[in-house]
């Protein structure tokens, strides 16, 4: 019995030594870890579904919720990607519930992510919502352009709204006033929520 145990130990030791000699290169490679080629990250693509070029009425203090879809390089929806919507902290902008300027969510099985509860601030002008998507070590970004306008009422069924904001500046010449166009915005008008 003792001889049998000793024989098993010698066989194990022989296998280890043989593996080390024959596969020395393999052992040294595995000690270094995976090569960068095996750590390829998928490419991500963002499609803006809702919010692109939307004009928000600041009197109503509501805005169209931005919505995106994240796809991989094979145009398959990406499930579980982390999506952060970032708003400008000042000037024309909006905010998410609680006055927040960022909103983080994850995509569903359809690859969609929506930032809910967006409310326009009272500053008129154009701005961009920055979108940052992260999944499996890959990050990609996009922007969603929006605008805030001051409109008393928006007629239902109106297809576009154009607003020109001007400021009169009195020049050094007697009685001369120069008008400067600060913003020209046009886009689809959406009904308030």
Helices and strands as residue ranges (DSSP letters): H 2-22, H 24-32, G 36-39, E 44-50, E 54-57, E 67-72, E 82-86, E 94-95, G 97-99, E 102-106, E 112-114, E 119-120, E 125-135, E 138-149, E 160-170, E 177-188
